[in-house]
Amino acid sequence: MATVEYETHEHDVLIIGAGGAGLRAAIEAAAQGVSVGLVCKSLLGKAHTVMAEGGIAAALGNVYPEDNWQVHFRDTMRGGKMLNNWRMAQLHAQESPERVLELERYGALFDRTKDGLILQRDFGGHRYARLAHVGDRTGLEMIRTLQYHAIHQPIDVYMECKIERLIKDGDRVCGAFGYWRNTGKFVLFKAKAIVLASGGIGKAWKFTSNSWEYTGDGQSLAYWAGADLIDMEFVQFHPTGMVWPPSVHGILVTEGVRGDGGTLKNTAGERFMFNYIPEFFKGETADSQEEADRWYQDKKNNRRTPDLLPRDEVARAINSEVKAGRGTPHGGVFLDIASRRPADYIRKRLPSMYHQFKELAGVDITKEPMEVGPTCHYVMGGVRVDADSTAATVPGLFAAGEVAGGLHGSNRLGGNSLGDLLVFGRRAGLHAALYCKNLGGRLTVDAGQVESIARTMLEPFARSGGENPYAIQSELQETMHNLVGIIRVEAELKEALKKLEVFKQRAAKVRVEGGRVYNPGWHTALDLVSLLTVAECCALAALERKESRGGHTREDHPYTDDTWGTVNLVARQQGDRVDLRREPLPQMPPELRALFQERK
Amino acid sequence: MPNFTMRVFRGDPAGGDFKEYRVESGVGMVVLDVIHRIQATQAPDLACRWNCKAGKCGSCSAEINGRPRLMCMTRMDIFKEGEPISVAPIRTFPIIRDLVTDVSYNYEKAKQVPPLRLRPPDADGKYRMMQEDIERGQEFHKCIECFLCQDVCHVIRDHDLKKRFSGPRFFIKIAGLEMHPLDTRDRTEFMDEQAGVGLCNITKCCTEVCPEHIHITDNGIIPLKERMADNFDPIVLVVRKLRGHKKASS
């Protein structure tokens, strides 16, 4: 067989993914004086960060001076049902204020307080108004700010480039191999350190707020390279996605709607969230509509509205209302801000939502309620990392942002994702650079490894017969939605795993039409491999964890179980099967533990 | 369900033509849904860019019935049943394949814009900006970089003056920096010599196609032109020097 052709680039640090985490990592690594390459699957500035709406949680104390990192840390841990990596939660709470101020110094224009400081908004699970924001398009502001800062730094950006596999020299990573989407030609990146910043896995589900890019690439690259994944059973269904019309089912409706005064209602007009306040949050949640409404103005003397319970609680409540027959004809519930806030205020605070509903659903949210329901949004699990350095369990590999696991435990609070990207993106860039500087010896890329990957990638073109990759992808999404969705049960999880086996066999036989130049059929076929990998890890871990906690609800094990509260499920590749183990959760030191005893 | 005839451009730098596809449309569908349906069932290799499908990322720009639009925000129910709908790549940029074009010109121009030069913070180490002073900047920051304004701009589209013209997208980028309350940099020379602000003859085509409804011309380009005129006016320059102003109207 002829030798495979590919071009080669060389960097100290290669960053895979150019959303918030990847861009922040690149800026930091470049500042350390090492050579940096930044690879993105789409054009620069189009990554999923652009879709974040509500804001960045950071205890700046601009609106509530009582706020500080300890309160934010406590909220984050409680939101994650105490399964979080405590050290990550601590670093995140401590460092996110400085990361937000840094964005401002890069040119970001956050909404302001009357004194000219950064304004902060209320969000689910946060004790104080804490989210720095720009209307409901905070992610756009963040990615644009980082993007325009990064292009003036010594960073080589490789756009529309997809990495298929990591290359190792012995135990260490030493490169990454992929293709240009524009030409279909192959490319090898030699690198001393690799930072994964590639986002999530939401495209494995049918109704999702995630874009085509979210196919679990980084989780799979790490897994195939021998790294550990943790907590893959925990998938966040955002309580409020659009449900109508069908073509927009799943598109996100920001939690900011509830943060700014919107409330959830069933078809009887009842504010049903008052019926779903769990014991764990009773102490801090209003139990009457009057108290809840007063809370928006006076947080000292009132408790938070149950509309802003953590996302897992709200998503389950909506699910139950719809199941009980109190949902809208399109299978959602009502989200009403029209009757509660003036039209001008709504348009000013929620311009994108106004635009989105007006254009896509023909609904004027200043006059009518929205119809909403849960949509797959975020994976809490991911690559297992060291909290301080973001190092994965394979030397030379780092991970930051959604692709990494641990910070959010079993459920992420809204607003904690953008802070995650900045805090751990910076740490990843820093520690990857330091790792390069300390690395002795030479790394060698084995040409045989590279060629065998390339040949596998081209196989779909050569097959006769075989299936269309879109069909398998769509069946996979259907399966995950129906059997590994928001409410799970043993029999269905087992059925899902059986189906996944069949999908894997079918995916190994897909056929692709056309050539290599910008061929989405081929891209879909290649992405299917990683999508199936993460789907399997998720379903297996979901079957194993026999309790309900955060983004994992088992109908057959409906309660939170303290013994499960002390373990993470760790997935590791063992030949062609997933080796799933229980490993003890890191224990937080007494001074942090004390923060949870002070006040219920 | 109504049926539509889609005429989708298929081709590459060597040439191409519109190809017809008959597609069933569903309630609330947008053009991007129809393109995806064609991909999934009839033409798996049909190339198009998209990401968010919610009008936030600006990836799926195309010319639909000749008008530059986002495919994800163009509802099928605005078209009459039975009339064929054409979908072509944005014409100003070189085609790569089908609906995908080479927009690297925009990324080159982005790099040329002199970035923010921050003034020192207040005495307590904080930066303060009043909401009313940043509203114009926030309007420009709504830009999703769909490049539809660049596509429709005559200077780029018809006269191909790409070398000495940044285009409306970057005029509002520059305007955003110029109006940034913390910025101290003077970009007058850049605006004139490299960005080519003077070449714009204010036909407002950019404003018309902006899916974010940014007032590109009125709020961005015209103030830039005024600022340039001011900064080249010797009397204004002398007055400003005497008063110690660094920038016009900041």
Interface residues (C-beta under 8 A of the other chain):
Chain A: S42 L43 L44 G45 K46 A47 H48 V50 M51 L101 E104 R105 Y106 G107 L109 D111 R112 D115 G116 L117 V134 G135 R137 G139 L140 E141 R144 Y148 H149 I151 H152 M159 N182 S211 W212 E213 W244 P245 P246 S247 V248 I251 L252 S352 H355 Q356 E359 L360 A361 N468 P469 Y470 A471 S474 V512 E513 G514 G515 V517 Y518 N519 P520 G521 W522 T524
Chain B: D12 G26 V27 G28 M29 V30 D33 Q39 A40 T41 P44 D45 L46 A47 C48 R49 W50 N51 C52 K53 A54 G55 K56 C57 G58 S59 M73 R75 I96 R97 D98 V100 D102 V103 Y107 A110 K111 V113 P115 L116 L118 K126 Y127 R128 M129 M130 Q131 I134 G137 Q138 H141 K142 C143 I144 E145 K173 L177 H180 L182 D183
